[in-house]
């Protein structure tokens, strides 16, 4: 997701003062935000009801509530100079507090790359700082703070927070209780840091092995299995007091185009959509999901206009609202993505999304342009204020359900006691042990024995950690194998090993009793494939560990042992090492079919395939 330079428009709402009161001062103001919101006189018991709040809001207040924006920096009032400069470029202000004052934003999204998520204590302080800054404004409202903590390959908060297996790994485990546990424990940690909305779970059914944007972010290819796991994770988040967000409606699982960079077209018929894409979203709604996120995709069978689903009234209002009966918050996927910017300018996209029935506008590339476009659309009568009120009321009701009007702040002691709690870390390890999937084991090669194969060479791809705080994979595997009694050494050869790197790896394998090689998205002409083939030719036992897509195994017919971890964060890799060593038996089952690359009609390994010992 990119953030091109932006400058705040002079026609936007005027900046407010940067002073923010202390936490004690705000909390003392008659139980949270009541005093800040009361319209003079004695506060009434219903002053904080969503309807009462809405009645006192100005048009500019309402426009601000429907926007969720990024902001740069680790602090609401004192970001590092580089982050202050980035905010000045993007928004015309230097701090998050000034951004909230200028645009009266309803929400903020945290990103690692924006320096929002350095450490749990810092995140909690940033969250409190945002709340103080927002509540300090006239008619100030608490902010709904969100992030993408899917776990697995998309994770914004890293260690020491507990990092759980990703969706496809949970799909391989197949246990709804595990999905519920993930939502509950992850939700507790997010809430402890002041994050009340998570853009998870992914409800897309991944049926295209070449899908570049969903893939292992999906629970799998079986609609009913995905539906059950989606519902269970939502239940966990709700129990933790965090809003789950199912995504990406109406279904992004069958495309070879990434909506971040292109404009996907889904060719499912209406009947195929009902059978394949709809079940997880129906299950999410039945489970009480608080929010659903739209996809920047075109589904001609649902709307023949050519508009992306995010801007489609037939999809958002006709299908999601009226047919499926969803009356929660609908949020767009990020508005800086190419899939929603192909047909319309950045001034039209937010207006069209609201007209389609969307409530929250996520991360527009130019906030000033988007904010003023919505304001003008209401002033000109294109978008009625009554329609805007519908969205604002849904947002306020969600904030009320999450307790933000009672106390929007982080509880003292919750961060250290909750984030990365030993019980959470142990639960993540237990879940991961149930997900590692053994796909091939001729001989059998596995499990490796310390007595017969004491020296293990671990080499291969070392992709960067999704959270920036784990790995590299080869070193994690080597360390865990060493802890299990092997003498393991690590050698990184990368995702595109050169002939020289392959030669070094083959030479190193000569001094090992067994080789473990990590693979990452192997293609027909990938040099990773050449590496594995040449290692197999040495005669040493070779174990391939597909650390992202399980589809790698179809490109490696010459390997005699292959397992899938579905991600390369430490929790999955440690579990894989324990499987390799025989400390635990593999229990995962493929949640997607693996087809022949040259003939997708032929399935090499069906859904449910998985070996054990």
C-alpha positions in Angstrom: 0.0 0.0 0.0 1.6 3.3 -1.1 1.2 6.7 0.3 1.9 9.4 -2.4 2.6 13.0 -1.5 -0.5 14.9 -0.4 -1.1 18.5 0.7 -4.1 19.5 2.8 -6.6 21.6 0.9 -7.2 25.1 2.0 -11.0 24.5 1.8 -10.8 21.8 4.5 -11.9 22.4 8.1 -9.7 24.8 10.0 -6.9 23.4 12.2 -7.6 23.4 16.0 -5.2 24.0 18.8 -2.7 21.3 19.6 -3.2 21.3 23.4 -4.6 18.1 24.8 -5.6 17.5 28.4 -4.2 14.8 30.6 -5.8 11.4 31.0 -6.9 12.2 34.5 -8.5 15.4 33.4 -10.5 13.7 30.7 -11.6 10.8 32.8 -12.7 13.2 35.6 -15.0 14.9 33.1 -18.1 13.1 34.3 -17.3 9.5 33.3 -15.4 9.6 30.0 -16.8 11.8 27.3 -20.2 12.9 28.7 -19.0 16.4 29.7 -17.3 17.0 26.4 -20.5 16.1 24.6 -23.2 17.7 26.7 -24.7 20.7 25.0 -24.5 22.9 28.1 -26.4 22.5 31.4 -26.6 19.2 33.4 -25.6 16.0 31.5 -28.5 13.6 31.0 -28.3 9.9 31.1 -28.8 9.6 27.4 -26.3 12.3 26.4 -23.9 9.5 25.1 -26.5 7.6 23.2 -25.6 7.4 19.5 -28.8 9.1 18.6 -28.2 12.0 21.0 -24.6 12.4 19.8 -25.7 12.5 16.2 -28.2 15.2 16.9 -25.5 17.5 18.2 -23.0 16.9 15.4 -22.3 19.5 12.7 -22.0 18.5 9.1 -18.2 18.7 9.3 -18.3 16.4 12.4 -20.3 13.9 10.4 -18.0 14.0 7.4 -15.0 13.3 9.6 -16.6 10.3 11.3 -16.8 8.3 8.0 -13.1 8.5 7.4 -10.4 6.1 8.7 -6.9 7.4 7.9 -3.3 6.4 8.3 -0.9 8.7 10.2 2.8 8.6 10.6 4.6 8.3 13.9 4.8 6.5 17.2 3.3 9.4 19.2 0.2 11.4 18.8 2.0 14.7 19.6 5.7 14.1 19.3 6.5 12.0 16.3 10.1 11.6 15.1 11.1 14.4 12.6 10.9 12.1 9.6 7.4 11.1 10.5 6.4 14.7 11.1 7.7 15.6 7.7 5.7 12.6 6.2 2.6 13.9 7.9 3.3 17.4 6.5 3.6 16.0 3.0 0.6 13.8 3.2 -1.8 16.0 5.3 -0.4 19.4 5.8 0.0 18.9 9.5 2.9 17.5 11.6 1.2 15.3 14.2 -1.7 12.9 14.6 -3.3 15.3 17.1 -3.3 18.0 14.5 -4.7 15.6 11.9 -7.6 14.7 14.2 -8.3 18.3 14.9 -8.3 19.3 11.3 -10.5 16.5 9.9 -12.5 15.3 13.0 -11.6 11.7 11.9 -13.7 8.8 13.1 -10.9 6.3 12.9 -7.2 5.7 12.6 -5.5 2.7 11.1 -2.1 1.5 12.4 0.7 0.3 10.0 4.2 -1.0 10.7 5.6 1.1 7.9 4.0 4.2 9.3 6.0 3.6 12.6 2.8 3.2 14.6 3.6 -0.3 16.0 7.1 -0.4 17.5 6.3 -2.0 20.9 3.2 -2.8 22.9 3.7 0.0 25.5 4.4 2.5 22.7 1.2 1.4 20.9 -0.8 1.8 24.0 0.5 5.3 24.6 -0.2 6.3 21.0 -3.7 5.0 21.3 -4.3 7.0 24.5 -2.7 10.1 22.9 -5.1 9.8 19.9 -8.1 9.5 22.2 -7.0 12.5 24.3 -6.5 14.6 21.2 -9.9 13.7 19.7 -11.8 14.2 22.9 -10.2 17.6 23.4 -12.0 19.0 20.4 -15.4 20.7 20.6 -18.0 17.9 20.6 -15.1 15.5 20.7 -15.7 11.8 20.1 -13.5 8.8 20.8 -11.5 7.4 17.8 -12.0 3.8 16.5 -8.5 2.5 16.2 -7.9 -0.4 13.8 -5.2 -2.5 12.2 -4.7 -5.6 10.0 -3.8 -8.3 12.5 -4.7 -11.3 10.4 -1.8 -13.3 11.7 0.3 -15.4 9.3 1.4 -13.3 6.3 -0.3 -10.1 7.3 0.5 -8.9 10.8 1.1 -5.3 11.9 1.9 -5.9 15.6 4.9 -8.2 16.1 6.8 -9.6 19.0 6.5 -9.6 21.9 2.8 -9.9 21.1 1.6 -13.4 20.5 1.7 -14.3 16.8 -0.7 -17.1 15.8 -0.7 -19.3 12.7 -2.4 -17.6 9.7 -5.8 -18.5 8.2 -4.7 -21.3 5.9 -2.8 -22.9 8.7 -5.8 -22.8 10.9 -7.8 -24.2 7.9 -5.2 -27.1 7.8 -5.9 -27.7 11.5 -9.6 -27.7 10.8 -10.7 -27.0 14.4 -13.2 -24.2 15.0 -12.2 -24.0 18.6 -8.7 -23.0 17.5 -10.1 -20.3 15.3 -12.1 -19.0 18.2 -9.1 -19.1 20.5 -7.1 -17.1 18.0 -9.8 -14.4 17.9 -10.2 -14.3 21.6 -6.5 -14.1 22.6 -5.5 -11.9 19.7 -8.5 -9.6 20.5 -7.5 -9.4 24.1 -4.0 -8.3 23.2 -5.2 -5.7 20.6 -7.7 -4.2 23.1 -4.9 -4.0 25.7 -3.1 -1.7 23.3 -6.1 0.4 22.5 -6.9 -1.2 19.2 -10.7 -1.9 19.1 -11.2 -3.0 15.5 -9.3 -5.7 13.6 -9.6 -6.1 9.8 -9.9 -9.9 10.1 -10.9 -12.6 9.4 -10.5 -13.1 5.6 -13.8 -14.6 4.4 -12.6 -15.2 0.8 -12.6 -18.8 -0.5 -9.3 -19.2 -2.2 -9.8 -21.4 -5.3 -7.1 -20.0 -7.6 -3.6 -21.2 -6.8 -2.2 -18.2 -8.6 -4.1 -15.7 -6.5 -1.5 -13.1 -5.7 -3.4 -11.2 -3.0 -5.4 -13.7 -0.9 -3.8 -17.2 -1.1 -2.8 -18.3 2.4 -4.7 -15.4 3.9 -7.8 -17.6 3.3 -8.9 -20.5 5.4 -9.1 -22.6 2.3 -11.1 -23.7 -0.8 -14.1 -25.4 0.8 -16.8 -22.8 1.3 -18.5 -24.5 4.3 -15.2 -25.1 6.1 -14.2 -21.5 5.5 -17.6 -20.4 6.8 -17.3 -22.3 10.0 -13.8 -21.0 10.8 -14.8 -17.4 9.9 -17.7 -17.6 12.3 -15.6 -19.0 15.1 -12.9 -16.4 14.8 -15.5 -13.6 14.9 -17.0 -15.1 18.0 -13.6 -15.0 19.6 -13.0 -11.3 18.7 -16.5 -10.4 20.0 -15.8 -12.1 23.3 -12.6 -10.1 23.6 -14.5 -6.8 23.0 -12.9 -6.1 19.6 -14.8 -5.6 16.4 -14.0 -8.2 13.8 -14.2 -7.3 10.1 -14.9 -9.9 7.5 -13.4 -9.3 4.1 -13.4 -8.9 1.1 -17.1 -8.8 0.1 -18.4 -10.2 -2.3 -15.4 -12.5 -2.5 -11.8 -12.1 -3.7 -10.7 -15.7 -3.8 -10.8 -16.5 -7.5 -8.6 -14.0 -9.2 -5.1 -13.9 -10.6 -5.0 -10.0 -10.3 -4.1 -8.1 -7.2 -6.5 -5.3 -6.5 -3.7 -3.3 -4.9 -2.1 -2.9 -8.4 -4.8 -4.0 -10.9 -8.6 -4.3 -11.5 -9.7 -7.9 -10.9 -12.8 -9.3 -12.7 -14.5 -12.3 -11.1 -16.4 -14.3 -13.7 -18.5 -16.4 -11.3 -22.2 -16.7 -12.3 -24.8 -15.7 -9.7 -25.3 -19.4 -8.9 -21.5 -19.9 -8.5 -21.3 -16.9 -6.2 -24.1 -18.2 -4.0 -22.4 -21.6 -3.7 -18.8 -20.6 -3.5 -18.4 -17.0 -2.2 -21.5 -16.3 -0.2 -21.4 -19.0 2.6 -18.6 -17.4 4.7 -20.2 -14.0 4.5 -23.6 -15.4 5.5 -21.8 -17.2 8.4 -20.1 -14.0 9.4 -23.4 -12.1 9.6 -25.0 -14.9 11.5 -22.1 -14.8 14.0 -22.8 -11.1 14.6 -19.8 -9.7 12.8 -19.5 -5.9 13.5 -18.1 -4.9 10.1 -17.6 -6.2 6.6 -15.0 -4.8 4.1 -15.7 -4.5 0.4 -13.4 -5.6 -2.4 -12.2 -3.5 -5.3 -13.3 -6.2 -7.8 -15.8 -6.4 -10.6 -18.4 -9.2 -10.6 -20.5 -8.8 -13.7 -23.1 -11.3 -12.6 -23.8 -9.1 -9.5 -23.5 -5.7 -11.2 -23.1 -5.4 -15.0 -22.1 -1.7 -14.8 -18.4 -2.4 -14.6 -18.0 -0.6 -11.3 -16.0 -2.2 -8.5 -18.0 -3.7 -5.7 -16.9 -0.9 -3.3 -18.8 1.6 -5.5 -21.7 -0.7 -6.5 -25.1 0.0 -5.0 -26.5 -3.3 -6.3 -23.7 -5.1 -4.4 -23.4 -3.1 -1.2 -27.1 -2.1 -0.7 -29.0 -4.5 -2.9 -27.0 -7.7 -2.1 -25.3 -7.1 1.3 -27.8 -4.9 3.0 -31.1 -6.0 1.6 -30.6 -9.6 0.6 -28.2 -10.8 3.2 -29.7 -8.5 5.9 -26.4 -6.9 7.1 -27.0 -3.7 9.1 -23.5 -3.4 10.6 -20.7 -1.2 9.5 -19.5 -1.6 5.9 -15.9 -0.3 5.3 -14.1 0.0 2.0 -10.8 -1.7 1.4 -8.1 1.0 1.2 -8.9 3.7 -1.2 -5.3 4.1 -2.4 -5.5 0.8 -4.2 -5.5 0.7 -8.0 -8.6 -1.5 -8.1 -10.9 1.4 -7.0 -9.1 4.2 -8.8 -9.3 2.8 -12.3 -12.5 4.4 -13.4 -12.9 7.5 -11.2 -10.8 10.2 -9.7 -10.0 10.4 -6.0 -12.7 13.1 -5.5 -15.4 10.8 -6.9 -14.5 7.5 -5.3 -15.5 8.4 -1.7 -18.8 10.0 -2.8 -19.7 7.0 -4.9 -18.8 4.6 -2.1 -21.2 6.4 0.3 -23.9 6.4 -2.4 -23.4 2.7 -2.8 -24.1 2.2 0.9 -20.6 2.1 2.4 -20.1 3.6 5.9 -16.4 4.0 6.4 -13.9 5.2 3.9 -10.5 3.6 4.5 -7.2 5.4 3.9 -7.9 7.6 0.9 -4.7 8.6 -0.9 -5.5 12.3 -0.6 -7.5 12.9 2.6 -8.1 16.5 1.8 -9.5 15.8 -1.6 -11.7 13.0 -0.3 -13.0 14.9 2.8 -13.9 18.0 0.8 -15.5 15.9 -1.9 -17.9 14.3 0.6 -18.6 17.7 2.2 -19.4 19.3 -1.2 -21.6 16.3 -2.2 -23.8 16.9 0.8 -23.8 20.7 0.4 -24.8 20.3 -3.3 -27.5 17.7 -2.5 -25.9 14.8 -4.4 -25.5 13.0 -1.1 -28.2 13.7 1.3 -27.4 14.5 4.9 -29.9 11.8 5.9 -27.9 9.2 4.0 -24.7 10.4 5.7 -26.5 10.2 9.1 -27.2 6.5 8.5 -23.5 5.7 8.2 -22.5 8.0 11.1 -25.1 6.3 13.3 -23.8 2.9 12.5 -20.3 4.0 13.4 -21.4 5.6 16.7 -23.4 2.4 17.6 -20.3 0.3 17.0 -18.2 2.7 19.2 -20.8 2.4 21.9 -20.9 -1.4 21.7 -17.1 -1.4 22.1 -17.3 0.7 25.2 -15.5 3.7 23.8 -18.0 6.2 25.2 -17.5 4.7 28.7 -13.7 4.6 28.7 -11.7 4.8 25.5 -8.4 4.5 27.3 -6.0 1.6 27.9 -6.2 0.1 31.3 -3.1 0.5 33.4 -1.3 -2.8 33.7 -3.1 -4.5 30.8 -0.3 -4.2 28.4 2.4 -6.0 30.4 -0.1 -8.5 31.8 -1.8 -9.3 28.5 0.3 -8.7 25.4 2.6 -11.7 24.9 1.3 -13.4 28.0 3.0 -16.9 28.5 -0.4 -18.6 28.2 -1.0 -16.9 24.9 2.4 -17.9 23.5 1.8 -21.4 24.6 -1.6 -21.5 22.9 0.0 -20.2 19.7 2.5 -23.1 19.8 -0.2 -25.7 20.4 -2.3 -24.3 17.5 0.7 -24.4 15.2 1.5 -28.0 16.0 -2.0 -29.0 14.7 -1.5 -27.2 11.4 1.9 -28.4 9.9 0.9 -30.6 6.9 3.1 -33.5 5.7 2.5 -33.8 2.0 5.2 -36.3 0.9 7.2 -38.8 2.9 8.7 -41.5 0.7 11.0 -44.0 2.4 10.0 -42.6 4.9 12.4 -39.8 5.2 10.7 -38.3 8.2 11.0 -38.1 11.1 14.7 -37.4 11.3 16.6 -39.1 14.1 19.3 -37.5 16.1 21.1 -40.9 16.2 21.1 -41.4 12.4 21.1 -37.8 11.1 22.7 -35.7 13.8 24.1 -33.0 11.4 21.3 -31.0 9.6 21.9 -28.2 7.1 19.0 -25.8 6.9 19.0 -23.6 3.8 16.7 -21.9 1.4 14.5 -18.8 1.2 14.5 -16.3 4.0 11.6 -13.9 3.2 11.3 -10.9 5.5 9.1 -11.4 8.5 5.4 -10.2 8.0 5.7 -8.4 11.3 9.3 -7.4 11.0 10.1 -9.1 14.3 10.6 -12.8 13.5 13.0 -15.0 11.5 14.9 -15.4 9.4 13.3 -18.8 8.7 16.5 -20.8 8.1 17.9 -19.6 11.4 14.7 -20.2 13.3 14.5 -23.8 12.0 18.1 -24.4 12.7 17.8 -23.1 16.3 14.8 -25.2 17.0 16.4 -28.4 15.6 19.5 -27.7 17.7 17.3 -27.3 20.8 15.9 -30.8 19.9 19.3 -32.3 19.9 20.6 -32.0 16.3 23.6 -30.0 15.2 21.9 -27.7 12.8 23.5 -24.9 10.7 21.7 -22.3 8.6 22.6 -21.1 5.1 20.4 -18.5 3.4 20.2 -18.9 -0.4 17.3 -16.5 -0.9 14.1 -16.6 -3.0 16.1 -16.4 -6.3 19.4 -18.3 -5.7 22.2 -17.7 -8.1 24.1 -20.5 -9.7 27.0 -19.7 -7.3 24.6 -19.9 -4.3 23.3 -23.2 -5.5 26.8 -24.6 -5.9 27.7 -23.5 -2.4 24.6 -25.1 -1.0 25.3 -28.4 -2.8 28.9 -28.4 -1.5 27.6 -27.6 2.1 25.1 -30.5 1.8 28.0 -32.9 1.4 29.0 -32.3 5.0 25.5 -32.9 6.4 23.5 -36.0 7.2 20.2 -34.4 6.1 19.1 -31.2 4.5 16.0 -29.0 5.2 15.3 -26.5 2.4 12.7 -23.7 2.7 10.8 -22.8 -0.4 8.7 -19.7 -1.2 6.3 -19.6 -4.1 8.2 -21.9 -6.5 7.4 -21.4 -10.2 8.2 -23.6 -13.2 11.4 -21.6 -14.0 12.3 -20.7 -10.5 15.9 -21.2 -9.4 14.5 -22.4 -6.1 13.3 -25.4 -8.1 16.8 -25.9 -9.5 18.3 -25.7 -6.0 16.0 -28.4 -4.6 16.5 -30.7 -7.6 20.3 -30.5 -7.3 20.2 -31.1 -3.5 18.0 -34.1 -4.1 20.6 -35.4 -6.6 23.3 -35.5 -3.8 21.6 -38.5 -2.3 21.3 -36.8 1.1 17.8 -36.9 2.7 16.2 -33.7 1.6 13.1 -32.2 3.3 11.4 -29.3 1.5 9.4 -27.0 3.7 7.0 -24.8 1.8 6.9 -21.7 4.0 4.1 -19.9 2.2 2.0 -21.7 -0.5 1.4 -25.4 -0.2 1.2 -25.4 -4.0 5.1 -25.5 -4.1 4.9 -29.3 -3.8 3.5 -29.6 -7.3 6.7 -28.1 -8.7 9.0 -30.4 -6.7 8.3 -34.0 -7.9 11.9 -35.0 -7.2 11.7 -34.4 -3.5 11.0 -37.3 -1.2 9.7 -35.3 1.8 7.7 -32.1 1.8 5.7 -30.3 4.3 3.7 -27.1 4.3 3.8 -24.5 7.1 1.6 -21.8 5.3 3.7 -19.0 6.8 7.3 -18.3 7.9 6.8 -16.6 11.3 8.5 -18.3 14.2 5.5 -20.0 15.6 4.9 -22.0 12.4 8.6 -22.7 11.9 9.1 -24.0 15.4 6.2 -26.4 14.9 7.6 -27.6 11.6 11.0 -28.3 13.3 9.2 -30.4 16.0 7.4 -32.3 13.2 10.7 -32.9 11.3 12.3 -34.2 14.5 9.4 -36.4 15.5 8.8 -34.5 18.7 5.1 -34.2 17.5 3.3 -36.0 14.8 2.0 -34.0 11.8 -1.7 -33.4 12.0 -2.5 -30.8 9.3 -4.7 -31.6 6.3 -4.7 -29.6 3.1 -7.5 -27.0 3.1 -7.0 -26.5 -0.6 -6.4 -28.9 -3.5 -2.9 -29.0 -5.1 -3.3 -29.5 -8.9 -0.8 -30.3 -11.6 0.7 -27.1 -12.8 0.4 -28.1 -16.4 -3.1 -29.5 -16.1 -5.2 -27.9 -13.3 -8.0 -30.5 -14.0 -5.7 -33.2 -12.4 -5.5 -33.0 -8.7 -2.3 -34.3 -7.2 -3.2 -33.8 -3.6 -6.9 -33.3 -2.7 -8.5 -31.3 0.1 -8.0 -33.3 3.3 -4.7 -34.9 2.2 -2.1 -35.1 5.0 0.3 -37.8 6.2 1.3 -38.6 9.8 3.5 -40.9 11.8 
